[in-house]
Amino acid sequence: MSLQGYNSRVWIRIIIVRDHDMAINSINSAFSGINGLYNSMYSNSMSLFNYKLSNSLFPQNKAQNSNPLSANSLQYVTNIKLGANKLTSAIKGLSSGSSFRVKTMTSSDKDVLSVNYVGSIFNRPGNTTVKINQLASGQLNEGSKLQANENFGGVGGTGRFKVEIGGKTTVLSVDVKSSDTNEQVQQKMADAINNAGVGLKATVKTDSEAKTSSLSIEAVNTGDDIKSKFTISDMVGGELVAKTGVGTVTKQAQNAIYSVNGGPERTSKTNTLDLGGGLNVTFNKASDKEITISQGMDLDFAKSAVKDLVMSYNDIYIEALKNSSDPKAESLATRLLNVSKMYAGSLSEIGVGFDKDGKMTINEDQFNKAAENGKLEKFFTDNSGKNYGFTYQLGKLADNVSRNTSNFVTKSMFGNNLMENFAYSGTGSLLSYNYSNTGWLFDYLY
């Protein structure tokens, strides 16, 4: 039996056989035919599209098709349809609640412990409790608090000091002027240490009320390890370390100490570790309470779905604004704004607002709080109140744009070229015909 398209030069033959290998070959041949049919469809569609835009075969119609809005309008129609499809999909996922039903492993207190689950969605571990008694940290040296604006003293010149860390000694130099203040010298030392790249981080801490400044040096690496311990001292004849007081250890390097599920204490040189079962955790601070890691809503997925809605909304709105010389495009932008303004108050409660041009924006802090306290889910899934009206009204408009895109562009904006209309309708016919035949083929196979 064979299938032949009236407007295509591709024939696809399906043979029903008993032999397994021959059956596989026949199916492969069928799919090869589909691929050829698709390529033919794509090639012919693009040829028509390029032909429409170039007018290369009909130069005598060039004057008739001089309307510069034609190509822009075609791009506008394409973009709002794509945007409407994405917006419809995002709204359905949110309003149906499916975007909020995706699960992952979550922490009962993210300020103490955060979780990055990298395991299988089909085999998540049960509840896990973790108690963090101590964070891992590197050695810390806190210098003396000096009056920030007082003169450092001395005649000036090059000051030299050395740092020893990880079994390596590095000598650093600082040019000090006789007019430098304490804070200026502390900052020069901090810059020298940071630029050396020896595994230390130096900062100058200031107190505006007391008008003091101090030099703080901390190992980048954490844990009870040689790379987390250091010494800093003046070279012969130097006084920078002595005068800033930064040579004294304030806090020794230490390991993290924690327990899992009430078991014995464990140690780790870092605060980010793998507990097994796909649970990668980060210790943020020590706590007297146990933190529970359990299965819960994937807030990142839910927030991403809302951001997809915002992005798709803006895509359509921006396209409509760009083509506002077309009354129908301008009307689309106005309709989007009307829906949004109607629910602006409720949207602001979940961190969604609008800029001066009417584009949707997100206040990340408020948005994250709404996701964590349940307001985000309630807004999109509560079908008993005014919130439901937002997704309904916006979804209805998006669906209308997707299904009846041509209603949102003035057809005269495309120009009068008959070939242009033919190319547009011909491409649609070709797509429709090939889709129909390909669908019939799949029905037959299955």
N, C-alpha and C positions, 0 to 999 in steps of 0.2 A: 504494500500500500504506500502511496506517496502523497506528499502535501506540496502543492504548488501555489505560490503567491502570484496574483495577476500582475502586480507592479514590481515584482522582485525576480531576479534571475537565480534565486537560490532554491534548490530542491532538497528536502529532508526526507529520507526514507527510513522507516522503522520496520524491522523484521522481528517477528516473534519466533524465538528459537528455544530449544530445550537445553542445549549445551551451555554451561556456565560461562566459559571463556568467550564463546561467540556472543553470548548475551551482553557481557561487559563491553566487548568491542562495538556491538551495535549501539549501546547506550552512549559510549564515548563518541561514536560517529554522530549520534543525534545531537549531543551537546556541541560538537564541533560545528554542526550545521547551525545551531542557535547562535554560536559565536560569529559565524559568517554572516548570518542574517542581521545581527546587531551591528557588526562593522559596516555592512552595506547601508543599514539604516542611518548610522552615525555619519558616514561619508556623504550620503545623499543629503542629509539634513544640513550638514555644514556647507555643502556646495550651494544649496539653496540660500542659506544664510549669507554666505560671502557674496553670492551673486546679487542678492537684494541690496547689500550695502555698497557694492562697487559700481554697479551699473555698467560694467565693462563691456557687456555684450549688447547693451542698448544705449549707446552714447546719445542717440537722438532724443532720449527721454531725460537727459541730464538736467536740462533747464526746468523740466516739469517736476523734478525731484530735488530741487535745491533747498527744501525745507530742512534747516540744520537740527530741528527738534526731533526729526524722525528717529535717528539712532539713539538719542538721549531718551526718548519716550520708550523705545524698545528695551533699553537697559533698565529703565524705571519699572516697567511692567515685570520684567524678569526678577528684579531685586525684591519688589514688594510681595511677589508670589512666594519666593523662597523664604522671606522673612515671616510671612503669614503662616506658612507650613511649620516653621520652627516654633513660632509663638503658639500655635494651636497645640502642638505636641507638648510644649512646656506646661501650658494651662491644664491639659488633660492629666498629666502626671501629678501636678500639684493638687488640683481640685478633687481627684479621685483618691488622693492619699498615698498613691504608690511611691511617690518621691520621698515619703516619710516612713515607708515600711522597710527600706533597705537597712540591714543590720550590720553592726560591726562590734568590736570590743571597746568599751568605754570605761573611763575612770570615774569613781564617785567624787573625786576632788582633783580637778586638773591643776589647781595651784600647787598641790603637793606632788602629784605624779601624773604624767601624761602618757598616753598609749598610742602606738602606731602598729595596728594589726596588719601583718603581712601573710597570714596563714590562709588556709582554704575556707571559702564561704560555706562549704558543705560539711566541714568538720571543725567547728569552732570549739575551743576548750570551755570547760565549765567555769564557774566563778573562781577567781583567784584573789586572795588578800595579801597585801604587802604593807609592812611597817618599816618606815625609814627612820633609823635612829640617828644617822649622821651622813652628811653629804661628803663626797670626795672633793678635795680641794688641793691646790698647790700651795707652796710656801708663800707667805705674805710678809713684807717688810713695810711698816708704816713709819715715815719720817717724823721729825719734830714739827710742831705747829709754830711757825715763825710769823712775825708781822710781815704781811705780804709786801707792803710798800717801803719797808726799811731797806737801807743800803746793805748789800751782802757783805761789804767790807773787803779790805785788801787792796792791793795796787793793780789788780787785773792781770791778765795774761792767760796762758793755756793751763787748764786744770786737767789732770789725768787720774783715772780710777779704773779698776778692773772688776769684772764679774766672772765668777766661776760657776758653771752649770753643766750637768751631763758629762763631767770629766774634761771639759774644755774651758780654757781661760781666754778672755777677750779684753784687751785694753782699749778704753774709750777716752776721747779727748773733748774738752769743752772750752771754747774761747769766752773768757769772762772779762767784761769791761768794769772799770773801777766805779762806773755809775750804775751798774746793774742792781736791781732790787732782789730781795730773797725769792720772790715769785718768778722773776725772769731767769734766775740761775736754776731754780728747780725745773722750770720748763725746758731749759737747754739740756739738762741732764736727762729728763724724760725723753726728749727727742732723740738724743744720742743712743739711749737704750733701745727704744722702739725701732730706730732705723738700722740697728745692728742685726736684728733678726736672730737673736740668740735664744728665743723661747721665753722671753720676759715681756710683760706688759706694764708700762709705767704711766702714771697719771698724776696730775697736780690737783689736789683737792683744796677748794677754797671755802671759807666761811665769811660771808659778806657782813654779818653782824659783828663778829669778833675781829674781822679784817685780818684773818690769818690764812696761811697757805701751807700745805705739806706735800711732800713727795711720797707716793705710794708705788711699790713695786711688787708684782705678783707673777708667779710662774704660770705659763700658759697651760702646761700639762697638769693633770690632777693625779692624786694618789700618792702613796708612800713609795716613791720611785726616785732614782737619781736624776731623772729629767725634770722632776718637780721641786728639787732642792737647789739652793744657790747661796753663794756668798758674794758680798760686794764690799770693796775696801779701797782706800786711797793708795795711789802709788807713792813712792818715797817723795816727801816734800809737798804732797797734795793735802787738801783740806776740805774738798767738796763733800765727801761722804760724811766726814766727822761733823761738819757744820750743819748739814741738812738732817743728820741723825737717822739716815736711811739704812745704816749698816746693821741695825738690830732686828732680829726676827720677832715679828709680832704673832704669827701663827704658823705652826709647823705643817708641812704637807701631810695629808691624811687620806685614808681610804674611805669609801662609803661603807656604812654598816647597815644592814637591813635583814629582814626575815620574810619568808614566804609561807603563807598558810599556817602561821603559828609555829613554824619549825625553828631550828637553831639559827643563830646569827650567821650571816654570810658577809663577805667583803668584796668590794670592787674598786679598781683604781679609777674608774670613770663613773659618771652619773647616767650614762646611757648604756643599757645592756639588754641582752636577750634572755628572757625568762623561759624560753622554750614554747612550743605550740604556736609559734607565729606572733608571740607577744614581745614586741620591742618597746621598752619603757624608758622614760627619762625621769630621773629624780629631780624635782625642782626645789624642794626644801624638806628639812626634817620635820617630823610630826609625831605626837604621842598617840595619834589614832591610826587604826588600820585603814588602808585604802582598798576598796573593793573594785576589781576589774571584772565587769560582767557584760553580757550581750545587751546592746542597746541601739538606739537609732543612730545611723551614720549621719551626723549633723553636717559634715562636709559635703556629702552627696545632696542633702536637702538644700543647703545653701547654694550649691552649684546649680540646682534646678531653678531656684528663684533668680539667680543671676542670668541664667539662660533666657528666662522670661524678659528680664530687663533689657538684655542685649538685643533680643529679637524685636521687642517693642521699639527700641531706639533705631534699629535698622530700618523699619518701616517708616517711622516718623521722620527720620532724616531724609530718606528718599522722597517722601511727600513734600518736605520743605524745599529740597533742591529743585523740585519740578513744580513749584507753586504757581508758575506762569500758566499751568494747566489748571483750570477751575476745579476739575474733578480731583486732582492731586491735592490741591489746597483744601478741598472739602474733606478728604481722608485725614489730613493732618488735624483739622478742626475736630473731627469726630473722635480721634484718638485722645485729644486734649480734653474733650468734654467728659469722656468716660473716666479719665484719670482724675480730673478736678472733682468729680462727684465723690470719689473715695479717697481724696488726698489726706484727710484727717486720719482715717484708719490705716492708710499706707505709712504715714509718718510714724505711727506707733511701732512698726516693725522695721524702721530704719530706711524706708524707701521714700525718696522725695523727688523734687524736680528742680532743674536749674532754670536760669532766666529765659532760656530758649525753649523750655518745655520738655527737655530730655529727662528721662528717669535717671536718678542717681541713688547711690547707696551710702548711708552712714554706717561704716563698718562696725563701730562700737555698739551702736544701738541695734544693728542688724544681728550681730553675734549674740547679744543679750536676749533678743527675741527668739533666736534659734534655741538657746539653752533653757529658757524658761517656758517654752512651749507656745509662745504667742504666734510664732511664725506658722507652725502647723495649724493652730486654731484658726488663724486668719484665712488660710486657703482651703481648709477642709470643713469648716463650720457652714453647713448649708441651711441654717435656720435663720440667719440674720443678714445684715447689710453687707457683710464681707463677701457672702456668696454672690452678691450682685456684681461685684467687681470682676470675678473670673467669668461669670456668665455673660456680662455685657461685653467684656474685652474678647472673650472666646467667640462670641457670636459675630463680632466685627471681623476678627481674624479669619474665621471660617468663610465669611462672605467674600473677603479679599482673595482667599485661596481658591474658592470655587468660581467666583465671577470676577476675575481680575480685570477683564476688559471694561467692566463698569466703572473702574476707577482711573480711567484715562480717556481724554477726549480723542475720538478716533481721527479727527481732522489733523491732529498733531503728527500723524504718521505720514502725511503727504498724500499725493494722488496717484502714485505709481501703481498701475495695475499689477505689474510683476511683483511688487512688494507684497500686495495682498495675496497673490498666488503663492509666493514663497512661504508666507505665513500659514495659509490654509493647507498648502501642499505638505509642509513639514508636519503639521498636525495630523493629516490623513495618513501619512507614512508611518508616523509613530503609532497611531491607533491601529492600523492594519497589522503592523509587525507585532505589536503587543498582543493583539488578539490571536494571531497564529502561534506565537510562542507560548501563550497561556494554554491554547488547545493542546499543544504538544506535551506540556507538562501534565495536563489532565490525563492524556492518553498514557503517558509513562507510568503514572501512579494509579 
